[in-house]
Amino acid sequence: MSSILIEAPVFNVQAAMEAAEQGIDRLELCANFPEGGETPSAGMLRFLKSELDLPIFVMIRPRGGDFVYSSKELLVMKHDIQLLGDLGADGFVFGVLDAQGIVNESACEFLLRAAGSKPCTFHRAIDASANLQDSLKKIMQLGFQRVLTSGGKNSLSEGLDQVLELLRLAQDQLIVMPGGGLKPAHVPILKASGYLKEVHASCKQAKPSSNQYTNPELSFSSTPLDYSTIFGIDPAVVKEFKSVL
């Protein structure tokens, strides 16, 4: 294992298996790539825990869109944490904001209690929050072990300076895990802060599925290519990250 841990988000069985084969240190298991990740199925987690010997953190997000959840949605999230925890989830990934873009402390506390002693990551909801620095302070006070962020921008390339500032603010109190368009070239810059401990990199590669027939009069996606494409893991990208971690 590298001195700096690399986590990869995976959205299907193939990607999870390939990530393990390529030496990824931890998986973030999600569903629904186009929405940026939602809660995966219990069957997926159960299967992967029986096949793989590496930590799997599970996304807890009942839908796409914003991070302002109703009381009923929070109950669904609690139930998912309990069910997926029983199936072997090693940690959880979630985040809740209020309508003004402030970290919803009471909702997060509710979910953290459900997670018990298992580590929790506050995900890129921080990037949708009104103030990154204030959000980071609240996340640290709540007891999250790490936060995933692109610095409040669409990609890490755009938010690099903000992520460096968050690394300096958190220091060793919490793991700031850069992600969201992370490239190997970013790693030396982030390492120079002295506080980089983990990175989040998709290392994804679009691969053709085994499907051979497509109904020309039917489309399940606005981008028809997706129908015969599966996102796997690119070994060359993993190798490039490993060389700079």
N, C-alpha and C positions, 0 to 999 in steps of 0.2 A: 504494500500500500504506500502511496506517495505521502510525503509529509503534509501536503495539502490535499484534503479529501475532495474527490469529484463525485457529484451527484448528477444523475441524468433523469429527466422526466421521461416516462414511457407510457404509451397509450394502447399497447397491444402485446400479446404474448410474444410475438417474434422480436419486437424491440427489447423486451425484458430479457429474453434469453440471450440475445446478442450482446446486450450491455454487460451481462454477467460474464460472458465469454471474453469480452474485450478488456475486462479488468476495471469496470466502473465500480466505485466503492459502495455506493448506496443508490437505490432506486426511489424516485418519487412516482408512485403509481397513480395514474389519472385516467379519466375517460374524456372523450369529446375534445380533441385537439383544436378544432376551429374556435371553440369558446375559451381556450386557454386553460382548460382542465376543469373537470367536475369529478364527483365521487365515483370511483370505479365499482365494479360489481364484486360481491362477496366471493363468487365463484372464481373470479380472476385472482384475487388475493390468495384464496385457499390453494389454488393450483400452484401459484408461484412459490408460496412458502413450502410446498412439498417438493419442489424441484430445485430451488436455489438456496444457496447458503450465503446470503448477504442481506443487510438490513433493507427493509422496505418501509418507507414512509408513505402514508396514504393521504391523498387529497380529500378534504371534507368540504365540499361545495355543492349544494343541492341544485344549483342552476347556474347558467351563464348570466352575463350582465353585471349589475352593480353588486356591492357588498353590504347592502342594507337589507337585513333579513327580518321577516315577521317572527312573532313568537312561535308560530307553528313550524316555520322553517328551521328555527333554532332547535326545536324538539327533534325534528328529523335529523339534524346534524348530530345532536347528542346520541340518538339511537344508532346512527351510523358509526360513531366513535366506539360505542359499546360493542356493537356487533363485529366490527372489523378488528377491534382490539382482541376480542375473544378468538378470532381466527388467526391471530398472530401478527397483526400490524406492529411494527417496531416503533412507530411514531406517527404523528399526524401533522397535516399542513392545512391551516385555515386562517381566516382573518375576517373581522367584522367591523364595519364603520357605521356611524350614524348618518342621518340625512344631511348633515353639514360637513361630512368628510372627516370627522374626528373619530379616532379609535373608540369603539364601543366597549368600554371597560367591563361593564356588567355582563354583556353577552360573551365576551372573551373569557371572563372568569367562570361563567357557567359551563363553557366547553372545556376549559382547562381542568375543571373538577372532574368532568366525565372522563378525561384522558388519564387521570390519576398520575402515576409516576412516569408515564411514557412521555418522551420529549416531544415538544410541539414547535413547529415553525410558523411564524406569521408570514403569510405569503405576500404576493405583490399587490395586495390590497393597500399596502403602505404607499405604493406608487400612485394610487388613486386618492390618497388622503390630502387634506388641505395644507398640511405642514409636515415635511419629512422629519425634521428634528424633533418637534413636539411628539409626533407619532412614535419615533424611536424611543424616547424617554418613557412613554406609557407602556410600550411593548416590553421594555426591560423591567419596569416595575411590576408588570403582570406576571412575569415568570416564564415567558417564552425563552427557549434556548437559542433560537436563531431567527433571523429575518431574511427573507429573500427579496432582493430589490434590484431594479435597474436605475435607481436614482430619480424616480419620478418621471422618466422619459420613456419613449417607445422602445428604445434599445439602450444597451449599456454604452455603446459608442457615444450616444448623446448625453447620457447621465453619468459619465465616468467621474467627473469632478465631484458631483453630489455623493456618489458612492464612496469616494475617498474621504469625504467629510464625515460620512456616517461611520466609516471604519475608525476614524480618529475619535469620534464622539463615544462610540461603544467600547473601544479598546478591548479589554478582556472580560468585560461584563456580559457580553452577548456576542454570538457569532453573526457577523454581517456577511451574508452569502450572496455575492454578486451573481446575477443571472438575468436572462432576457436579452438574447443577442450577444452573449459572451463569446469572445474570440480568443484564441491562444495569444494573440499579440497584446491583449489587455492584461494578461496575467503578470508579467514582470512589473508593470506600472502599479498594479494592485498589491503585489508582494512588497514593493518598496515602502508601503505604509507601515509594515511591521506587524500588522494585525490580521492579515489574510489567513484564514484557517480552512475554509471550504469554498468551493465554487459550484455553480449550477449550470451545466452545459448540455444542450439537447443532443449534440453530435448526430443529429438525425439525417437520414438519407432516404429519399423516395425510391422505393423499389417496386418493380412490377409484381403483381400478385399472380397466382397460378390460374386465374380466370382466363378462359379462351373465347367466351362468347359474350357479346354485349348487344342488348336490344337497342337498335338505332333510334327507336321511337320513345325511349324511356330514359329519364335522367333523375337520379336521386340527389344530385349536387349541382350547384351553379357552376362548378368546374368539373366537367365530365371526366377529366383525366383521373380524378380522385377515385372513381369507381374501381379502377383496375390498378390502384397504387396502394402500397402499404408503407408506412414510415418505419424503417428499421434504423440500425445504428451504423454509422460510417466508421470503420476501423481506422482509416487514415486520420480522421479528425480526432478520435480518441488518442491515437499515438502522438499526434501533435500536441494535444493538451498534456499528456503524460510527460512529454519532453521538457515542458516549461514549469511543471508543478514541483 
